Amino acid sequence: MKDPEREATAVNPHTGLPIPTDDAPARGETMAPGAQTSPRAAASAPPPAPAPGGEPGAPAGNATAAAPSQQEVAVRAALETVMDPEINLSVIDLGLIREVHIEPGITRIRMMLTTPFCPYAPQLIEEVKQATMSVVPQECDVELMPDAWSPQMMPDPGLLGFTF
């Protein structure tokens, strides 16, 4: 048997969603207080917007693949001005900045050095702090990671002449 309600509801061929009727609000319109949509319309409604402070498009729950925040993107852009004095490439181009965490009251940066006993480490750390605080005006903590750096950590190893 055919469902008469299903036959009467037209479907948008591009989105697969039912085409709203005159009595149902269009997407983005608000409904009158106390008004309810049909269960069918509720089932095909788009997912709710993320909660305040959440990242748009970020998966719910404890997923680790969240998109970077605008502040993190701005910090990474500012760090492109911090140059390694021996190699003459930015700490971003070298892949030295491994993590940027912006928390209330403090920004935490985890970075590596190209060599374990880099003589320019204190200078690089101070420049990373200054560049970060120019974008996010709060205290910045830079942690040096003990991991060994290699050109494969660079976004573009070709900048050093390497091809992989």
VOGU-3710 file (C-alpha; in Angstrom, 3 decimals, decimal comma):
1> mkdpereata> 0,000/0,000/0,000  1,050/3,522/-0,652  1,228/6,167/2,059  -0,843/9,211/0,984  1,229/11,561/3,209  4,454/10,330/1,592  3,059/10,841/-1,928  1,889/14,377/-1,100  5,320/15,528/0,157  7,637/16,590/-2,626
11> vnphtglpip> 11,390/16,036/-2,165  14,122/18,391/-3,330  16,237/16,320/-5,758  19,447/18,172/-4,802  19,270/17,863/-1,016  16,896/14,934/-0,546  14,973/16,985/2,017  11,211/17,497/1,835  10,152/20,736/0,254  8,486/22,837/2,976
21> tddaparget> 4,787/23,378/2,656  3,071/26,714/3,221  2,261/25,774/6,825  5,852/24,716/7,669  8,512/27,404/8,210  11,314/27,635/5,678  14,866/26,902/6,795  16,166/29,729/8,958  12,690/31,083/9,805  11,446/30,984/13,353
31> mapgaqtspr> 8,215/29,357/14,365  5,582/30,878/16,593  5,946/29,947/20,272  4,278/26,620/21,013  4,131/25,600/17,335  5,394/22,112/16,548  6,480/20,478/13,354  5,402/17,068/12,251  7,595/14,104/13,235  8,453/13,660/9,581
41> aaasapppap> 9,712/17,258/9,249  11,648/16,938/12,512  13,364/13,795/11,255  14,567/15,538/8,116  15,571/18,786/9,819  19,217/19,789/9,708  21,316/19,097/12,826  21,347/21,820/15,479  24,078/24,448/15,486  27,067/23,755/17,760
51> apggepgapa> 26,910/24,951/21,345  28,576/28,267/22,153  32,312/27,773/22,368  32,145/24,664/20,191  33,783/24,534/16,814  31,491/24,596/13,793  31,689/21,279/12,012  33,480/19,613/14,938  32,245/16,158/15,829  30,308/15,787/19,063
61> gnataaapsq> 31,747/14,051/22,083  35,416/13,592/22,833  36,636/13,442/19,237  40,216/14,560/18,757  39,944/15,778/15,165  38,590/19,236/15,906  39,209/22,050/13,470  41,659/24,707/14,638  40,131/27,792/16,207  40,485/31,214/14,606
71> qevavraale> 42,891/32,185/17,388  45,092/29,155/16,699  45,155/29,970/12,999  46,105/33,576/13,855  48,881/32,400/16,200  50,295/30,092/13,547  50,189/32,938/11,022  52,078/35,203/13,453  54,663/32,458/14,029  55,478/32,494/10,325
81> tvmdpeinls> 57,487/35,636/11,095  59,759/33,797/13,572  62,779/32,723/11,558  65,435/30,145/12,373  68,607/32,251/12,054  70,764/29,448/10,633  68,330/27,963/8,119  66,452/31,208/7,316  63,044/29,515/7,304  60,180/30,156/9,706
91> vidlglirev> 59,427/27,854/12,614  56,158/27,030/10,816  57,884/26,168/7,523  60,317/23,946/9,429  57,457/22,180/11,245  58,911/23,075/14,653  55,575/24,199/16,113  53,824/20,958/16,990  50,891/22,119/19,152  49,071/25,345/19,972
101> hiepgitrir> 46,641/25,259/22,892  44,765/28,432/23,783  43,240/28,233/27,238  41,699/30,935/29,405  44,605/32,995/30,768  47,449/31,143/29,004  48,556/30,003/25,579  50,639/26,837/25,497  52,988/26,162/22,597  54,819/22,860/22,168
111> mmlttpfcpy> 57,732/23,107/19,793  60,850/21,285/18,722  64,325/22,433/17,790  66,193/21,388/14,649  69,128/20,198/16,795  69,113/19,082/20,444  71,516/21,772/21,677  70,531/24,587/19,334  72,488/27,701/20,367  69,555/29,881/19,268
121> apqlieevkq> 66,963/28,100/21,458  66,541/30,953/23,983  66,161/33,490/21,155  63,621/31,330/19,287  61,582/30,695/22,451  61,426/34,417/23,219  60,431/35,275/19,637  57,712/32,593/19,679  56,342/34,061/22,924  56,365/37,612/21,564
131> atmsvvpqec> 54,686/36,641/18,275  52,028/34,640/20,118  51,297/37,405/22,640  50,957/39,921/19,780  47,911/37,954/18,593  46,498/36,563/21,853  47,226/39,085/24,623  47,804/36,667/27,475  50,709/34,775/29,015  52,462/32,301/26,732
141> dvelmpdaws> 54,260/29,142/27,837  56,617/27,497/25,358  57,543/23,872/26,030  60,445/22,311/24,164  59,751/18,759/23,088  62,646/16,283/23,328  61,726/14,596/20,039  64,244/14,554/17,211  63,380/16,825/14,284  63,655/15,673/10,671
151> pqmmpdpgll> 62,847/17,360/7,344  59,877/14,989/6,915  58,107/17,013/9,644  58,062/20,037/7,371  54,854/20,812/5,473  57,075/21,255/2,369  60,479/19,551/2,628  61,228/20,939/-0,820  62,054/24,266/0,862  65,329/22,637/1,988
161> gftf> 65,865/20,982/-1,363  64,622/17,574/-0,218  62,372/15,441/-2,370  60,689/12,382/-0,915
//
